[in-house]
Amino acid sequence: MVRSLFAKTALILSCTVLALLVFTVAISSYYVTDVNNKERAAELASVIALTAKTYVGLPKGSKREFLYELKQDNLILGRGNERLIRGPVPDFYRSVARMVSTKLAIPVSVSQMQGKTNHYWIDIIFEGQLVRLGVSKSKPSLPLPILAIAIMTVIAVMAVTASLFLIRRATKPLERLADAAKTVGRGGRPEPLPESGPHEFSEATKAFNQMSADVHNLLENRTILLSGISHDIRTPLTRLALATEMLPKETDDELQDELRSVHRDIERIVEQYLSLTRSLESAEYEIIVVADILNDVIAELTFESNQEVVTKGDENCTISSSSYALRAVVVNILGNAIRYGLGSEVLVRWHKQDGSVHVSILDNGPGIPDIQKKEIFRPFYRLEGSRNSSSGGSGLGLAIVDHIVRRHKWSIKVCDRVGGGTEVVISIPNA
């Protein structure tokens, strides 16, 4: 199915041009053929009329030489005993007979010669003498339909080529604009587009370049703001931890535990904000062993728990990508699988196919409704409708995942696991 603007416009324009050419050539061929036939019929009628007058008035000794001249003009003098077919006669020969009759002011008949589909006899009784002349409609050196088709082909090729060239020039800036927009959508900053061409395109390009610069500045400011806030919070956070540890021994144990819990919550939130900040920055690519990254993350997330995580994949599988990006994505997704998996086994598997690594994380939790499978990547969106640390994180984890995936041109798919639960598949192309 044709979907691109270039293909659709080219198809419509080419079909329109070809249809117009076919119609024009058909009409032109009809009228040119009609005019040509009339002119040739009039010329042949004049020759026949003059031949009949001349032949009747010639002395007998000159008639043999005259017969030779007739053959030069593609005319044959009949003997009167030819076998004729009385039946329909083409318009061309009937027109010739009518013109001869008009010129000589006498009745003239035309009949087909038996066995010859394109040879006809015209009978003229002039001054009491029968003059029978055989005629045939000579063909032009290049038949008109072939000539018309040749002309139509040349014009069509020129018209379609010119149309494709113009359409390509018109759609090329749109393609560049679309590619640049995708780069902006991934958080990057594309090279400024050339602000040239037709007024509408140049104005649109100018507006896009300005928007791209504004978006880039906004992202930079946001990154700086998040980094600044997270950094500044660490100082009072450290003081809080120090003050908690320096409380008098007689301080209520429950109060100390609560202060430590608050400290851990704030620390976790700050770390997620810093992680979001790092996800907005560019990362260096390197050759990484996928199994090593996954095993490190699993060990980190299950260090203080008895959560069982099963791995399945090629231990030697490598890919050129960002180790930080892969680690951050797996930490957030696997953390959710452990948190909401109802304590059951979590499966992590990976394989390499067509130059990309596909990492799947499967849990046996309650699953995610289809209508919410895209919403979960929004910042602070949580399925249970709260941001209570007892039931989950701050709501930034999957937003960080979404930023990283779009920034690095990866893809992520959330689907239902066979038998219940959720399966998340991250596809990482080789850089």
N, C-alpha and C positions, 0 to 999 in steps of 0.2 A: 504494500500500500504506500502510495506517494504521500510523504508528510512534510518534507522541507519546502520552504517558500520558493527556493530556486526551482526545484523539480515541478512543483505545482504550476508556477507561473510559466515555466518553459513549456510544459505540456499543453496548457490552455492556449498560449500564444501560438505555438507550433501548429496545433490542430486548427486553430482559427485561420492562420495564414494558408495552410494547405487546403482547407475547405474553400476559402476565397479564391485561391488559384485554380482549383479544379472547376469551380463554377465559372470563373472568368474565361478560362481556356475553352470550356465546353461551349459556352455561348459564342465566344469569338470564332471557334472552329465551325460552328453551325452556320453563322452568317458569312464567314469567309468562304466556306464550301458552297453555300447557296449562290453568292455573287460570282464565284469562279465558274460554277456550272452554267450560270446564265450567260456570262461572257463567252465561254467556249461554245455554248449552243448557238449564240448569235453569230459567232465567227464561222462555225461549221455550216450554218444555214446559208450564210452569204456565199460560201464556197460552192455549196450544192446548187443554189439557184443560178449562180454564174456558170457552173459546169453544165447544167441542163440547157441553158440558153446557147452556150457555145457549141455543145455537142450537136444539137439539132441543126445549127446553121453551117457546120463544117462539110466540106466536100468529102466524098468517100475516101479519097487518097490520103487525106490528112488525119483520118480517125485513128489509125494505128499509132501514130506518133502521139496523138492526144491521150490515148489509153495509157501510154507509158508515163505521161505527165500526171495522170490521175493517181497512179500508184505512189508517186512521190508525195502526194497529199493524203495518203492513207485512204483513198477512195477506190472502189472497184466498180466497173461497169458490168451490170448483169446482162445475161442473155435472154431472160424472160422465162426460162424453164427451171428456175431454182425452186427447191422445195422449202416452202414457208410454213411457219406455225402461226396460226391465228389465235391470239390470246393477249393477256395483259402485257403492256409495254412500259418500261420504266419512264419516269417523268422526263428524263433528259432527252430521250429520243422523240417523245411526243412533243416536247417543246421545240426541237429542231424541225419536226414536220410542220408544226403550226407556223413557225417563222418562215419556212420555205413557201408554204401556201400563201402567206400574207405578201411575201415579196413578189411571187409570180401571179397572184390573184387567181389561182386554180386549186382544185382539191388535191391534196397530197395524203397518201397513206403510208404507214410504216408497219412492218412485220418482222418477226424474229426469224433468223435463219436456222433451219433444223440442224441440231447437233452443235450449235455454237451459242453459248449463253450470253456472249457479249458482242455479237455481230447481228446487225439489223439491216434490212433492205428498205429503202425509201422509194416508192413508186410515184413517178411524176408523168402525167400525160400532157405533154407540151406540144402545141401545134399539131395535134392528132398523132403524135408519136410517143410511145412508152419509153421513158428513160428510167431505168432501175439502177440505183446507186447503193452499193454496200458500204456501210460505215461502222466504225467501232469507236467506242469512247476511250481514247488514249489516256494512259495513267501518267500523272506527273512523276518527275524523276525521284522525288522524295514525297511519299504519301503524306497528306496533311495531318492525319492523326499522329503519325510518328513524329513529325516536325513539332506538332503542338505538345506532345508528351516531352520531347527533348527540351523545348523552351520552358515548359512548366517545371521540369526537374531542376534546370539551372536556376530559375527564379526562386524555387522553393529552397534549394540549398543555400543560396545567398541570403534569403529572408530569414531562414531559421538560424543560420550562423550569426547573422547580425543581431537577431533577437536574443540568442543565448549569450552573446558577448555583453549586450546591454544589461540583461538580467543579472549576469554574474557580477558586473560592476556595481549593480544596485544592491545585491544581497551580500556581497563580501564584507562591507562595513557592519552589517547586522551580525554576521558570524563573529567578527572580531569583538563586537559589543557583547554578544552572548558569552564568549569565552572569558572576557574581562569581568563580566558580572559573576560568573562562577568563581573566579579567583577572589573577588570581593566577598562572596558568600562563604568562602572557606577561611576568611580572615586575613587573606593576603592583600598585597597592594600591587596591582598590575601596572605595566608601563603605560604612561598616558597615551591615549589613542590620538592619531592624527586628526586634527580639526579642519578637515578639508572636504571637498566635494560639494554636492547640492546644499542649499541653505538649510533644508530640514535635517539632513544628516549631520552637517557641521554643528548646528545648534544642539541636536541630541547628544552628539559626542562631547561637546563642550560641557553640557549639563552633567553628563556621566563622569567626566574627569573630575569635575568639582565635587560631585557626590562621593567618588572614590577617595579623594583626598580627605573629605570631611569624615567619612567612615573610618579611615585609617587613623586620623587624629583622635577620633572618639575612642577607638580601641586602645590606642596608646595611653590616653588619659585614664581610661578605665583600669588598664594594667597597672599604671603607676599608682592610682588611687588604692587599688586592692593591695598592692605590695606595701604601700605606706601604712594603711590601716593595720594590716596583719603584722607588720614589723613593730609598729608603735604599741600594739596590744601586748606584745611579748614582754615588754618591760614591767607593766603592772602585773602581768601574769606571773612573772618570776618573783615579784615581791609578794604576791599572794601565796605562792608555794612556800617561800621562805618564812613568811609570817605564820603559816599553818604549822610548819615544823617547829617553830620557836614558841608555840603556845605553852603555857605552864602545864605541868604534868597532871594537875588536878582538873584540867579542862575536860568537859564531858566528851567521852569517846565518840558518841553519836554526832556531836557537832564537828569534831575533827574529820570523821568519815565523810560528812556532808560537804565540808570545805574541799577535801581532796577530790570528791566526786565532781564538784563544780569546776575545779581546776582541770580535771581530765576532759570534761565536756568542752570547756573553752579552748583547751589545747587542740582537741580534735577539730573543732570548727575552724580555728586559725589555720591548721594544717590543710584543711580542705580549701580554704580561700587561697592559700599559697599554691596549692596544687592547681586550682583554676587559673591562677596567674601564670604558672609555668606552662599550662596547656595553650595559652594564647601566644606564647613566644615560640620562635622557630627552634627546632631541635636538630642536632647533628645525626646523620645516618651512619650506621656501622653494621658490620656483619655480626649477627647475634645468633646464639643457639636457643631456639624457642623453648626447648625442654628446660634449660637452665633458668630462664626467666620464670616459667610457670612453676617450677619446683620451689624457687625462692619465695614467690608470692604465697604458695600453699603453706610452706613452712611458717611464714610470718603470720598468716591469718589463723593457723590452727595451733599456734605455740601454746596458748593457755587454755585450750579446749580439747575435747575428745572427738571433735568433728572428723568424720571419715571422708576423705577426698580421694577418689580413684582417678588415676591418670592413664591415658592410652594414646600412644603416638610414637613416631620415630624419634628416638633420642638424639639422632644426628641431624635432624632437620634444621637448616639455617636459612636466614633471610636477611637482606640488607634493608634495615629500617631503623627507627628510633627506639632504643631500648627503654628510655624513660616513658615514651608514649605507650608502648605495649604493656609495660609494667603498670602504669596508671590505669589503663583500661581494664586489665585483668583484676587488679586490686578492687576496683569498684564493683565490677560485675560478679566476681566470685564472692566478694563480701556480702552482696545482696543475696546470692544463692545460699550462702551459709546462714545468713540472718533469717531469711524467710523460708528456708527449706524444711522447717519443722524437725530439725535434728536428724534428718535422714541422710543417706549417702549422697554426695555430690560427685558428678562425673565430669572430668575435664579431658577432652580429647582433641587432637589436632592432626592435620595431614596437609601435604603440599600437593597442589594440583594446578597445572597451567601457569606455573610461575608465582602463584599466590599461596599463602598459608591460611588455612581456615581453622580457627580455634572455636570449639564449641564447649559451652558450660551448661550442664543440665542439672536441674534440681527436681525434687519431688514435692515442692510446695503447693500452695493452693492455685497457682497459675495467675495469669494476668488477663482480664477481659480484653477482647479484640479492640474495643473502642478506646482503650487506654494504652495500647502498646506503643503509640507514638507520643502520647502525652507524658509518659514517664521520663522523657528526656528534657522536659522543660525544667528550668531552675526552680527549686523549692516545691516541686510537685511530688506528692507522696500519696500512695494508694489509700492509706488509712486516714488521710485527711488531717494529719497532725505533724508537728515537727518535734515531737517528744523524743528525746534521745533514748528513752527506754524501749521505744518501738522502732527506732531507725536512726539514721543520721540527720544531717542538716538539710537534705534534699538537693545537694549540689553534686553528688557523686555521678549520676547519670548525665547531668548537664556537662560535667567535665569530659565524660566519655564522648558525648555528642560533639563537643568542640574538637577533641583530638581526632576523632574519626573523619570529620569534615575537613579539618586542616591538612591531614595527611592523605586525603583521597581514599580512605578505606571505606568499607561498608559494614553495616551491622544489621542483623535481622533478629527479631524477637518472635518466637512462635511457640505453639503448645508442644510439650513433650509427649511422645507416644506413651500412653499409660498414666498420664497425669503429671503436672508440673510445668516447668518452663524451660525452653532451650534458647540460648542466646548464641548466635554465630557471628564471629568477627572475621571478616575477610581482609587480609593484608597483602596487597600486591607488592612484588619485589621492586624496590626503588631503583 
